[in-house]
Amino acid sequence: MNTIQNNVAGTVLNKLSHDPTHANLSKKPLSDEKIQTVAKQFEGMFLSQMFGHMFKGLKTDGLMGGGNGEAIFRDFLIQEYGKAASKAGGIGLAKSIIRQLSTMQEVKND
């Protein structure tokens, strides 16, 4: 595994360990379903951040008005773009996170 994959997986695992609903993370392993859910959420968040930077330079004014309202709702739209892209297969980040978290969990439980 490369350094980036280890860092991303460590970040996700760290987030889970600080989540009050996962206080017993070290005592019982996460289910495969939970790992997949968290990995997809992380990938969706990552893609939303990428899309946000892509849309940053676009102006909201034009023929249809735009303005502050469009600027506010654009953030929500970008979040949904990230979620949709992740659900549609994403960029492979979730698969890497799933693989790495599963490996880290196996090592931790041995």
MDTraj code that builds the backbone (N, CA, C; nanometers):
import mdtraj as md
import numpy as np

residues = "MET ASN THR ILE GLN ASN ASN VAL ALA GLY THR VAL LEU ASN LYS LEU SER HIS ASP PRO THR HIS ALA ASN LEU SER LYS LYS PRO LEU SER ASP GLU LYS ILE GLN THR VAL ALA LYS GLN PHE GLU GLY MET PHE LEU SER GLN MET PHE GLY HIS MET PHE LYS GLY LEU LYS THR ASP GLY LEU MET GLY GLY GLY ASN GLY GLU ALA ILE PHE ARG ASP PHE LEU ILE GLN GLU TYR GLY LYS ALA ALA SER LYS ALA GLY GLY ILE GLY LEU ALA LYS SER ILE ILE ARG GLN LEU SER THR MET GLN GLU VAL LYS ASN ASP".split()
xyz = np.array([
    [0.0840, -0.1182, 0.0000],
    [0.0000, 0.0000, 0.0000],
    [0.0881, 0.1240, 0.0000],
    [0.0406, 0.2257, -0.0655],
    [0.1221, 0.3465, -0.0668],
    [0.0841, 0.4394, 0.0486],
    [0.1629, 0.5414, 0.0653],
    [0.1470, 0.6329, 0.1782],
    [0.0127, 0.7038, 0.1759],
    [-0.0330, 0.7446, 0.0577],
    [-0.1601, 0.8164, 0.0483],
    [-0.2745, 0.7268, 0.0938],
    [-0.2759, 0.6015, 0.0480],
    [-0.3822, 0.5099, 0.0893],
    [-0.3801, 0.4879, 0.2398],
    [-0.2628, 0.4720, 0.2968],
    [-0.2527, 0.4537, 0.4415],
    [-0.3026, 0.5762, 0.5164],
    [-0.2680, 0.6959, 0.4679],
    [-0.3118, 0.8193, 0.5336],
    [-0.4626, 0.8361, 0.5263],
    [-0.5218, 0.8086, 0.4087],
    [-0.6666, 0.8223, 0.3921],
    [-0.7386, 0.7218, 0.4808],
    [-0.6947, 0.5970, 0.4784],
    [-0.7589, 0.4943, 0.5611],
    [-0.7441, 0.5276, 0.7090],
    [-0.6283, 0.5772, 0.7482],
    [-0.6072, 0.6166, 0.8872],
    [-0.6987, 0.7299, 0.9281],
    [-0.7204, 0.8257, 0.8383],
    [-0.8099, 0.9381, 0.8657],
    [-0.9525, 0.8899, 0.8862],
    [-0.9987, 0.8008, 0.7988],
    [-1.1345, 0.7480, 0.8111],
    [-1.1491, 0.6684, 0.9404],
    [-1.0524, 0.5835, 0.9705],
    [-1.0569, 0.5038, 1.0928],
    [-1.0527, 0.5936, 1.2161],
    [-0.9743, 0.7006, 1.2108],
    [-0.9661, 0.7962, 1.3211],
    [-1.1000, 0.8655, 1.3418],
    [-1.1664, 0.9035, 1.2318],
    [-1.2974, 0.9670, 1.2413],
    [-1.3965, 0.8727, 1.3075],
    [-1.3932, 0.7475, 1.2676],
    [-1.4842, 0.6501, 1.3268],
    [-1.4576, 0.6314, 1.4759],
    [-1.3315, 0.6311, 1.5142],
    [-1.2988, 0.6066, 1.6544],
    [-1.3386, 0.7232, 1.7443],
    [-1.3535, 0.8440, 1.6879],
    [-1.3957, 0.9594, 1.7670],
    [-1.5466, 0.9799, 1.7630],
    [-1.6146, 0.9029, 1.6807],
    [-1.7597, 0.9101, 1.6705],
    [-1.8193, 0.8386, 1.7922],
    [-1.9076, 0.9058, 1.8704],
    [-1.9617, 0.8432, 1.9909],
    [-2.0352, 0.7122, 1.9636],
    [-2.0910, 0.6975, 1.8446],
    [-2.1617, 0.5735, 1.8123],
    [-2.0655, 0.4585, 1.7889],
    [-1.9373, 0.4896, 1.7772],
    [-1.8364, 0.3861, 1.7548],
    [-1.7340, 0.3838, 1.8683],
    [-1.7809, 0.4051, 1.9897],
    [-1.6899, 0.4102, 2.1043],
    [-1.6194, 0.2771, 2.1279],
    [-1.6822, 0.1681, 2.0881],
    [-1.6238, 0.0355, 2.1091],
    [-1.5522, -0.0157, 1.9850],
    [-1.5002, 0.0743, 1.9043],
    [-1.4360, 0.0360, 1.7785],
    [-1.3217, -0.0612, 1.8004],
    [-1.2439, -0.0392, 1.9039],
    [-1.1291, -0.1262, 1.9266],
    [-1.1714, -0.2635, 1.9790],
    [-1.2917, -0.2751, 2.0324],
    [-1.3373, -0.4010, 2.0904],
    [-1.4033, -0.4929, 1.9892],
    [-1.4756, -0.4373, 1.8939],
    [-1.5402, -0.5227, 1.7949],
    [-1.5149, -0.4666, 1.6554],
    [-1.4929, -0.5547, 1.5605],
    [-1.4643, -0.5084, 1.4247],
    [-1.5891, -0.4506, 1.3576],
    [-1.5668, -0.3600, 1.2650],
    [-1.6766, -0.3037, 1.1877],
    [-1.7249, -0.4065, 1.0864],
    [-1.8531, -0.4033, 1.0590],
    [-1.9065, -0.4931, 0.9569],
    [-1.8618, -0.4439, 0.8196],
    [-1.8613, -0.5346, 0.7243],
    [-1.8248, -0.4972, 0.5875],
    [-1.9190, -0.3908, 0.5337],
    [-2.0462, -0.4011, 0.5714],
    [-2.1454, -0.3034, 0.5266],
    [-2.1128, -0.1638, 0.5794],
    [-2.0741, -0.1547, 0.7061],
    [-2.0408, -0.0249, 0.7666],
    [-1.9156, 0.0339, 0.7018],
    [-1.8172, -0.0503, 0.6759],
    [-1.6952, -0.0032, 0.6094],
    [-1.7288, 0.0517, 0.4714],
    [-1.8150, -0.0191, 0.3978],
    [-1.8536, 0.0277, 0.2645],
    [-1.9278, 0.1604, 0.2719],
    [-2.0174, 0.1731, 0.3687],
    [-2.0938, 0.2974, 0.3847],
    [-2.0018, 0.4152, 0.4139],
    [-1.9111, 0.3969, 0.5077],
    [-1.8188, 0.5045, 0.5455],
    [-1.7269, 0.5401, 0.4286],
    [-1.6794, 0.4401, 0.3567],
    [-1.5903, 0.4651, 0.2428],
    [-1.6624, 0.5435, 0.1338],
    [-1.7882, 0.5079, 0.1061],
    [-1.8668, 0.5801, 0.0051],
    [-1.8928, 0.7243, 0.0501],
    [-1.9222, 0.7431, 0.1790],
    [-1.9448, 0.8783, 0.2300],
    [-1.8186, 0.9626, 0.2169],
    [-1.7053, 0.9036, 0.2502],
    [-1.5789, 0.9763, 0.2403],
    [-1.5499, 1.0129, 0.0949],
    [-1.5714, 0.9185, 0.0034],
    [-1.5473, 0.9468, -0.1375],
    [-1.6418, 1.0564, -0.1869],
    [-1.7680, 1.0526, -0.1446],
    [-1.8633, 1.1568, -0.1822],
    [-1.8205, 1.2937, -0.1326],
    [-1.7713, 1.2988, -0.0090],
    [-1.7226, 1.4248, 0.0473],
    [-1.6006, 1.4746, -0.0310],
    [-1.5101, 1.3833, -0.0617],
    [-1.3902, 1.4189, -0.1370],
    [-1.4278, 1.4735, -0.2751],
    [-1.5193, 1.4055, -0.3437],
    [-1.5621, 1.4514, -0.4760],
    [-1.6335, 1.5859, -0.4674],
    [-1.7126, 1.6066, -0.3627],
    [-1.7794, 1.7361, -0.3440],
    [-1.6775, 1.8484, -0.3311],
    [-1.5702, 1.8231, -0.2579],
    [-1.4644, 1.9231, -0.2446],
    [-1.3998, 1.9510, -0.3801],
    [-1.3750, 1.8458, -0.4563],
    [-1.3161, 1.8637, -0.5900],
    [-1.4089, 1.9448, -0.6794],
    [-1.5374, 1.9075, -0.6800],
    [-1.6338, 1.9788, -0.7632],
    [-1.6475, 2.1242, -0.7181],
    [-1.6411, 2.1483, -0.5882],
    [-1.6493, 2.2848, -0.5361],
    [-1.5398, 2.3732, -0.5927],
    [-1.4191, 2.3193, -0.6008],
    [-1.3085, 2.3964, -0.6581],
    [-1.3272, 2.4155, -0.8083],
    [-1.3874, 2.3184, -0.8740],
    [-1.4119, 2.3312, -1.0179],
    [-1.5143, 2.4415, -1.0461],
    [-1.6165, 2.4516, -0.9608],
    [-1.7232, 2.5488, -0.9818],
    [-1.6890, 2.6875, -0.9279],
    [-1.5822, 2.6983, -0.8515],
    [-1.5484, 2.8239, -0.7842],
    [-1.5375, 2.9417, -0.8810],
    [-1.4819, 2.9217, -0.9970],
    [-1.4605, 3.0307, -1.0913],
    [-1.5821, 3.0681, -1.1741],
    [-1.6896, 2.9903, -1.1664],
    [-1.8088, 3.0196, -1.2459],
    [-1.8909, 3.1299, -1.1812],
    [-1.9345, 3.2241, -1.2626],
    [-2.0159, 3.3339, -1.2115],
    [-2.1614, 3.2904, -1.2023],
    [-2.2327, 3.3460, -1.1051],
    [-2.3726, 3.3076, -1.0858],
    [-2.4694, 3.4021, -1.1554],
    [-2.4213, 3.5115, -1.2077],
    [-2.5122, 3.6026, -1.2765],
    [-2.5138, 3.5703, -1.4255],
    [-2.6229, 3.6009, -1.4877],
    [-2.6363, 3.5730, -1.6297],
    [-2.7784, 3.6006, -1.6743],
    [-2.8210, 3.5325, -1.7763],
    [-2.9547, 3.5537, -1.8302],
    [-3.0656, 3.5243, -1.7296],
    [-3.0465, 3.4252, -1.6469],
    [-3.1522, 3.3828, -1.5552],
    [-3.1408, 3.4460, -1.4167],
    [-3.0570, 3.5428, -1.3984],
    [-3.0496, 3.6113, -1.2700],
    [-2.9305, 3.5695, -1.1871],
    [-2.9381, 3.4538, -1.1262],
    [-2.8272, 3.4072, -1.0419],
    [-2.8260, 3.4799, -0.9101],
    [-2.7136, 3.5399, -0.8773],
    [-2.7012, 3.6167, -0.7543],
    [-2.6710, 3.5326, -0.6329],
    [-2.7033, 3.5899, -0.5156],
    [-2.6709, 3.5238, -0.3886],
    [-2.7450, 3.3922, -0.3694],
    [-2.8708, 3.3877, -0.4107],
    [-2.9487, 3.2642, -0.3956],
    [-2.8855, 3.1478, -0.4686],
    [-2.8423, 3.1734, -0.5895],
    [-2.7788, 3.0664, -0.6664],
    [-2.6464, 3.0251, -0.6029],
    [-2.5732, 3.1210, -0.5521],
    [-2.4451, 3.0901, -0.4879],
    [-2.4654, 3.0001, -0.3662],
    [-2.5721, 3.0263, -0.2900],
    [-2.6001, 2.9451, -0.1711],
    [-2.6413, 2.8038, -0.2107],
    [-2.7337, 2.7929, -0.3034],
    [-2.7836, 2.6611, -0.3405],
    [-2.6842, 2.5825, -0.4252],
    [-2.5883, 2.6494, -0.4833],
    [-2.4857, 2.5790, -0.5600],
    [-2.4068, 2.4846, -0.4692],
    [-2.3794, 2.5276, -0.3464],
    [-2.3080, 2.4407, -0.2516],
    [-2.3848, 2.3110, -0.2265],
    [-2.5173, 2.3228, -0.2107],
    [-2.5989, 2.2027, -0.1904],
    [-2.5957, 2.1134, -0.3144],
    [-2.6035, 2.1759, -0.4309],
    [-2.5998, 2.1012, -0.5562],
    [-2.4668, 2.0279, -0.5720],
    [-2.3592, 2.0943, -0.5378],
    [-2.2261, 2.0333, -0.5484],
    [-2.2137, 1.9149, -0.4530],
    [-2.2696, 1.9263, -0.3331],
    [-2.2685, 1.8125, -0.2398],
    [-2.3430, 1.6937, -0.2993],
    [-2.4565, 1.7207, -0.3614],
    [-2.5340, 1.6127, -0.4230],
    [-2.4609, 1.5539, -0.5434],
    [-2.3900, 1.6374, -0.6184],
    [-2.3080, 1.5851, -0.7286],
    [-2.2040, 1.4870, -0.6752],
    [-2.1412, 1.5219, -0.5652],
    [-2.0408, 1.4342, -0.5048],
    [-2.1003, 1.3016, -0.4605],
    [-2.2167, 1.3074, -0.3943],
    [-2.2837, 1.1848, -0.3500],
    [-2.3234, 1.0983, -0.4692],
    [-2.3803, 1.1628, -0.5719],
    [-2.4246, 1.0883, -0.6902],
    [-2.3067, 1.0247, -0.7627],
    [-2.1976, 1.0973, -0.7743],
    [-2.0790, 1.0431, -0.8416],
    [-2.0231, 0.9245, -0.7641],
    [-2.0247, 0.9326, -0.6331],
    [-1.9756, 0.8222, -0.5503],
    [-2.0652, 0.6998, -0.5646],
    [-2.1975, 0.7209, -0.5638],
    [-2.2912, 0.6092, -0.5792],
    [-2.2790, 0.5440, -0.7165],
    [-2.2443, 0.6241, -0.8172],
    [-2.2333, 0.5728, -0.9542],
    [-2.1013, 0.5008, -0.9800],
    [-2.0185, 0.4890, -0.8800],
    [-1.8915, 0.4179, -0.8970],
    [-1.7721, 0.5012, -0.8587],
    [-1.7897, 0.6310, -0.8549],
    [-1.6831, 0.7203, -0.8095],
    [-1.5556, 0.7116, -0.8904],
    [-1.4455, 0.7379, -0.8233],
    [-1.3146, 0.7392, -0.8892],
    [-1.2248, 0.6274, -0.8373],
    [-1.2840, 0.5350, -0.7627],
    [-1.2067, 0.4230, -0.7099],
    [-1.1514, 0.4459, -0.5708],
    [-1.1757, 0.5624, -0.5152],
    [-1.1248, 0.5932, -0.3820],
    [-1.1911, 0.5057, -0.2759],
    [-1.3225, 0.4861, -0.2871],
    [-1.3944, 0.4044, -0.1886],
    [-1.3414, 0.2610, -0.1874],
    [-1.3129, 0.2067, -0.3043],
    [-1.2598, 0.0698, -0.3114],
    [-1.1258, 0.0594, -0.2393],
    [-1.0418, 0.1591, -0.2585],
    [-0.9111, 0.1593, -0.1912],
    [-0.9270, 0.1709, -0.0401],
    [-1.0203, 0.2558, 0.0026],
    [-1.0443, 0.2735, 0.1459],
    [-1.0987, 0.1447, 0.2067],
    [-1.1927, 0.0805, 0.1378],
    [-1.2494, -0.0457, 0.1867],
    [-1.1396, -0.1504, 0.2026],
    [-1.0581, -0.1634, 0.1008],
    [-0.9491, -0.2613, 0.1043],
    [-0.8533, -0.2317, 0.2200],
    [-0.8167, -0.1047, 0.2352],
    [-0.7202, -0.0674, 0.3389],
    [-0.7791, -0.0819, 0.4794],
    [-0.9039, -0.0381, 0.4990],
    [-0.9661, -0.0507, 0.6313],
    [-0.9833, -0.1971, 0.6700],
    [-1.0214, -0.2791, 0.5739],
    [-1.0366, -0.4222, 0.6021],
    [-0.9034, -0.4829, 0.6430],
    [-0.7974, -0.4461, 0.5726],
    [-0.6640, -0.4967, 0.6057],
    [-0.6201, -0.4484, 0.7434],
    [-0.6403, -0.3203, 0.7714],
    [-0.6007, -0.2643, 0.9013],
    [-0.6791, -0.3298, 1.0149],
    [-0.8057, -0.3565, 0.9898],
    [-0.8902, -0.4180, 1.0917],
    [-0.8464, -0.5618, 1.1185],
    [-0.8096, -0.6354, 1.0137],
    [-0.7622, -0.7731, 1.0305],
    [-0.6339, -0.7763, 1.1121],
    [-0.5426, -0.6859, 1.0820],
    [-0.4156, -0.6800, 1.1548],
    [-0.4400, -0.6440, 1.3006],
    [-0.5314, -0.5488, 1.3238],
    [-0.5604, -0.5027, 1.4597],
    [-0.6238, -0.6131, 1.5437],
    [-0.7046, -0.6985, 1.4800],
    [-0.7751, -0.8034, 1.5540],
    [-0.6925, -0.9299, 1.5728],
    [-0.5788, -0.9393, 1.5085],
    [-0.4936, -1.0588, 1.5236],
    [-0.4115, -1.0542, 1.6494],
])
top = md.Topology()
chain = top.add_chain()
for i, resn in enumerate(residues, 1):
    res = top.add_residue(resn, chain, resSeq=i)
    for name in ("N", "CA", "C"):
        top.add_atom(name, md.element.get_by_symbol(name[0]), res)
traj = md.Trajectory(xyz[None], top)
